[in-house]
Amino acid sequence: MKLTVVPPDRSEEIVPKISEFANTQNKVNAADFFSNHPFHIRIEQFSRSVIFTAREGERHDSKWFYERSRGQFINARGRLTPAQQKKFDLEFPKAQLFSKTDLAKFDYSAAGHPDLVSKGAQKNFAEFAKEIGEAWAKSDARYDELWYRRLIAKAIIFRKLETEVPKQPWYEGGYRANIVTYAMAKVFHDATSDKQVLDVDAIWRRQAVSDALLRALLVAAAEANDVITHPPAGVRNMSEWAKQQACWNGLKSRQLDYDDDFASCLTPVESVRTAARDAKAKKALTEGINAQTEVVNLGGEFWAKVMDWGKAERKLSPKDLQILQICMSMPRRVPSDFQAKHAMDVLQRMKDQGFEVEH
């Protein structure tokens, strides 16, 4: 038996790698391990902390529970007393539970990949995992809280369509999953131009789809139903037809007559970019304040030990030394938020290289 003892604070990072490297003889899909990717850990953290305002007519603000690995929701709820469970149910309504494969469906439907979504949860997730993995390796900055809030807007659209499609007079049963992803992709596609895009920020703020947007989605759903259930000559299996790029091209090229109020669902591209810039600036400010608080709480004596260890091991650059000297001289001098962030980075680097924090 081989026993690997992993420090609890590094288990998320190390355990998946043990599984991955142990399976090098038999190729295992990277998606099998993707639930431990930093992207999913970050989305999970957002889902436990980001609060959404109560819908109109409801009294309680709530959160969306992201189940990064199966059973998290039941396990989290099961550990609670009956009184705590009531509170949990208000905070995380069951209708606001979503999984990794749900996330991939929401995002890829909005991104214009209904043919991929139609290939099934696992195949779609594998493509999504590959794309996120490559994008994350270049930069993880775009996957911030605003990205998460906009993801929830897509979830609200997707779930609303799932509820409304079966109620339509043209719906004859079957292919609901295909119609939903195709209709959503079509509306996002038609809303996007050089100047305007669908206003997803309005959706997560209200936690609801407006009547105008719902009408547009149902116009697209009726057309999606027509495209999916009338495949080209020689194609008999409609589910297989929905998996083809040609099926998506067929719907994408159709001109739809949306109501005039569809324009109210759009917003200028520049306002979307401005919101993203503001969110990044707010995040940087918050991180700076948090770092400053942490540096001050650790105290001057602690930073003197970091300095001594770093100098003895020859691990510090001139800039590191300069900032650590300021941290050591607290409370006479207090580092700026920028300096505090640098000091915390230095501390993490020292820990990775063997510095141990005394408790």
Order of alpha helices (4+ residues) and beta strands (2+ residues): alpha-alpha-beta-alpha-alpha-beta-alpha-alpha-alpha-alpha-alpha-beta-alpha-alpha-alpha-alpha-beta-alpha-alpha-alpha-alpha
